[in-house]
Structure formats: structure tokens, C-alpha cells
Amino acid sequence: MSGIETLKNNYLPVINAQIQCINELSSEIRQERLALVYNESDYCIEKINAELSASDHTTILFQGKGRACHVFLNGYLASFMTK
């Protein structure tokens, strides 16, 4: 595993925890959830409408590297704290 892969994978548990927290907060007020899709070079955050088939109605909210994904999710999570 290269140094870049190791660094990227260091964000995986944090990003998973952020998504879980967001999904728990949004379960009471929204009919959607976030899902993480990642490959060798990028993370992808998708918004899935819980009432519809996941393959039919997903919206990509973010696609990029680990640190940027973490920062994006911090902002997304902050939107729940201001309501």
C-alpha cells in the first residue's frame, strides 16, 4: 500500500462516522440518507431517497479526496446544527 493510499484510508473511519451521524439526524426530518462510495482515488457521497429505489434516484453531493470529503461533511453536518 502506498503512502497516499494509507493517508486516504485514514479518513475512511471518520467519514463513515460522519455519514452515520448525519443519517441518524436526518432520519427524523428527511426521507433521504447519505451513502459512501469509494474507489482507489476518490470518495463519492451520494444522497439516496429512502422512499425510492436507490439505483433510480441518487444524487452525487461530493466526489474527491479524503480530507476534502471530511471538510464537506463537516459543513453538511453543521447545517443540522443551525436549524
C-alpha positions in Angstrom: 0.0 0.0 0.0 1.4 3.4 -1.0 1.7 6.3 1.4 -1.1 8.1 -0.5 -3.4 5.1 -0.1 -2.6 4.9 3.6 -3.4 8.5 4.1 -6.6 8.3 2.1 -7.8 5.2 4.0 -7.1 7.1 7.3 -10.1 9.2 6.6 -12.4 6.2 6.0 -13.5 5.6 9.6 -14.0 9.3 10.2 -16.1 9.8 7.1 -18.1 6.7 7.9 -18.9 8.1 11.4 -19.9 11.4 9.9 -22.2 9.8 7.5 -23.8 7.6 10.2 -24.3 10.7 12.4 -25.9 12.7 9.5 -28.2 9.8 8.6 -29.3 9.5 12.3 -30.0 13.2 12.5 -31.8 13.3 9.2 -33.9 10.1 9.7 -36.4 12.2 11.8 -36.8 15.0 9.3 -35.9 13.8 5.8 -36.8 10.8 3.7 -33.2 10.5 2.5 -29.9 9.2 3.6 -26.2 9.5 2.6 -24.1 6.7 1.3 -20.4 6.5 0.8 -18.9 5.0 -2.4 -15.1 5.0 -2.7 -12.6 3.7 -5.1 -8.8 3.8 -5.4 -8.7 7.5 -6.0 -11.8 9.2 -4.7 -14.6 9.2 -2.2 -18.1 9.8 -3.5 -21.0 10.9 -1.2 -24.4 10.1 -2.6 -27.8 11.2 -1.4 -30.4 8.5 -1.7 -34.2 9.0 -1.4 -35.3 6.4 1.1 -38.7 6.0 -0.5 -37.4 5.2 -4.0 -35.1 2.6 -5.4 -31.5 3.5 -4.7 -30.4 2.9 -8.2 -33.2 5.1 -9.6 -32.8 8.3 -7.5 -29.3 9.1 -6.3 -27.7 12.5 -6.3 -23.9 12.9 -6.1 -23.2 15.5 -3.5 -19.4 15.2 -3.4 -16.6 13.5 -5.2 -13.0 13.9 -4.3 -10.2 13.2 -1.9 -10.4 12.2 1.8 -9.6 15.5 3.5 -11.9 17.4 1.2 -14.7 14.9 1.8 -14.2 15.3 5.5 -14.4 19.1 5.3 -17.5 18.8 3.0 -19.3 16.5 5.6 -18.4 18.9 8.4 -20.3 21.7 6.5 -23.2 19.4 5.7 -23.4 18.3 9.4 -23.3 22.0 10.5 -26.5 22.6 8.6 -28.3 20.3 11.0 -26.9 22.2 14.0 -28.2 25.6 12.8 -31.8 24.6 12.3 
